[in-house]
Amino acid sequence: MQQTLAVFGSAFNPPSLGHRSVLERLAHYDKVLLLPSYSHAWGKTMLDYSLRCQLVSAFIKDIAQSNLELSTLEQEIAIDDEAITTFAVLEELEKRFPEHQITFVVGPDNFLNFGKFYMSKEILSRWQVLACPETLPIRSTLIREKLAKGENICELTTPSVSQLLMTDERYQF
């Protein structure tokens, strides 16, 4: 039987309990890759990539869902500061995981804009796409807004991510 691989790409700027609510519904996949954006296709301003990867690693550890794994694929295939397309990511994953059935997971914001994705029709014809909105409407934007006001964010993300964001000055937005 073919193994299943879900790919959940996001800015993870920072990871939130909204992200976790999506991941919990992907527990039936053999492997779920959390894929932080290396260079955002629509020019979104983000924390440094390495810092976001550290946040995702702490997030995964806190969640303790056995099928979750950080993927730095976007950084690996990046050329300078060019945006990495979903199509390029999925093609590379297909090469690296030929024995897996690949599903690209999109949240509500990306689902509404899916037609803008490079080669969106080709993606739909070659891979599965799963629209999986969060069941807990906590967005990274809310975390950044609360941090800017010096407010507590413990109820918005996992304990380790919250600790890093509130105590380590490197994680300033």
C-alpha positions in Angstrom: 0.0 0.0 0.0 1.3 3.4 -1.0 2.4 5.7 1.9 0.7 9.1 2.3 2.5 12.4 2.6 0.8 15.7 3.4 2.6 18.9 2.7 1.5 21.9 4.8 3.2 25.1 3.7 2.8 28.3 5.5 4.8 31.4 6.5 4.6 30.1 10.1 5.2 33.7 11.1 4.8 32.5 13.9 3.2 29.1 14.2 -0.2 29.3 16.0 -2.9 27.1 17.6 -4.8 27.7 14.3 -2.0 25.8 12.5 -2.2 23.1 15.2 -5.9 22.7 14.6 -5.1 21.9 11.0 -2.3 19.5 11.8 -4.5 17.5 14.3 -6.8 16.6 11.4 -3.8 15.3 9.4 -2.9 12.6 12.0 -4.0 9.8 9.6 -1.2 10.6 7.1 2.1 8.6 7.4 4.1 11.8 7.2 3.2 15.5 7.4 5.8 18.0 6.3 5.6 21.5 7.8 7.2 23.7 5.1 8.0 27.2 6.1 8.0 29.7 3.2 11.6 30.6 2.3 10.7 33.6 0.2 7.0 34.5 0.1 5.5 34.5 -3.4 3.4 37.6 -2.7 6.1 39.5 -0.9 5.0 39.0 2.7 7.4 40.4 5.3 8.5 37.5 7.6 10.9 36.8 10.4 14.2 35.4 9.2 13.8 31.9 7.8 16.1 30.2 10.3 14.2 31.7 13.2 10.9 30.5 11.8 12.4 27.0 11.4 13.4 27.1 15.0 9.9 28.2 16.0 8.4 25.3 13.9 10.8 22.8 15.5 9.7 24.0 19.0 6.0 23.9 17.8 6.4 20.3 16.5 8.0 19.2 19.8 5.2 20.8 21.8 2.5 19.2 19.7 4.1 15.7 20.0 2.2 14.4 17.0 4.4 11.5 15.7 3.9 12.1 12.0 5.1 15.8 11.9 8.4 16.8 10.5 10.0 20.2 9.6 11.0 20.4 5.9 13.6 23.0 4.7 13.0 22.0 1.1 12.2 25.6 0.0 15.6 26.7 1.2 17.3 23.8 -0.4 15.9 24.5 -3.8 15.9 28.3 -3.6 17.8 30.4 -6.1 18.9 33.7 -4.6 15.7 35.5 -3.3 13.3 34.2 -5.9 10.0 33.0 -4.6 9.6 29.3 -4.5 6.4 28.0 -6.2 4.2 25.3 -4.8 4.6 23.5 -8.2 8.4 23.4 -7.8 8.1 22.1 -4.2 5.7 19.3 -5.3 7.8 18.3 -8.2 10.8 18.0 -5.9 8.9 16.1 -3.3 7.7 13.7 -6.0 11.3 13.0 -6.8 12.3 12.6 -3.1 9.3 10.5 -2.1 8.4 8.5 -5.2 6.7 5.8 -3.0 4.3 8.4 -1.4 0.9 9.7 -2.5 1.4 13.5 -2.0 -1.4 15.8 -0.8 -0.9 19.5 -0.7 -2.7 21.0 2.2 -4.0 24.6 2.0 -5.5 26.8 4.6 -8.4 29.1 4.0 -6.4 32.1 2.9 -4.5 30.1 0.2 -7.6 28.1 -0.8 -9.4 31.4 -1.7 -6.3 32.4 -3.8 -5.5 29.0 -5.3 -6.2 30.2 -8.8 -3.3 32.6 -8.4 -0.8 29.8 -7.7 1.7 29.2 -10.4 0.5 26.2 -12.5 -2.6 25.8 -10.3 -4.4 23.6 -12.9 -1.3 21.4 -13.3 -1.1 21.0 -9.5 -4.7 19.9 -9.4 -4.2 17.4 -12.1 -1.0 15.8 -10.7 -1.5 15.9 -6.9 -4.2 15.9 -4.4 -5.1 19.2 -2.9 -6.9 19.3 0.5 -8.5 22.5 1.7 -8.2 22.3 5.5 -9.3 25.4 7.3 -8.3 25.8 10.9 -11.0 24.8 13.4 -9.5 27.3 15.9 -9.5 30.8 14.3 -6.1 31.9 15.7 -3.9 33.6 13.1 -0.2 34.5 13.2 -1.3 38.1 12.6 -3.0 38.2 16.0 0.1 36.9 17.7 2.2 39.6 16.1 -0.3 42.3 17.1 -0.4 41.1 20.7 3.4 40.9 20.9 3.7 44.5 19.5 1.4 45.7 22.4 3.4 43.7 24.9 0.4 41.4 25.6 0.5 37.8 26.6 0.2 35.2 23.8 0.2 32.0 25.8 -3.4 31.2 24.6 -2.5 31.6 20.9 0.5 29.2 20.4 2.3 26.4 22.1 4.3 26.9 25.3 7.8 26.7 23.7 6.9 29.0 20.9 5.3 31.5 23.3 8.4 31.4 25.5 10.7 32.0 22.6 8.6 34.9 21.2 8.2 36.6 24.6 11.8 36.2 25.9 14.2 36.1 23.0 14.8 39.4 21.4 15.8 37.8 18.1 12.1 37.0 17.5 11.0 40.6 17.1 8.6 41.4 14.3 
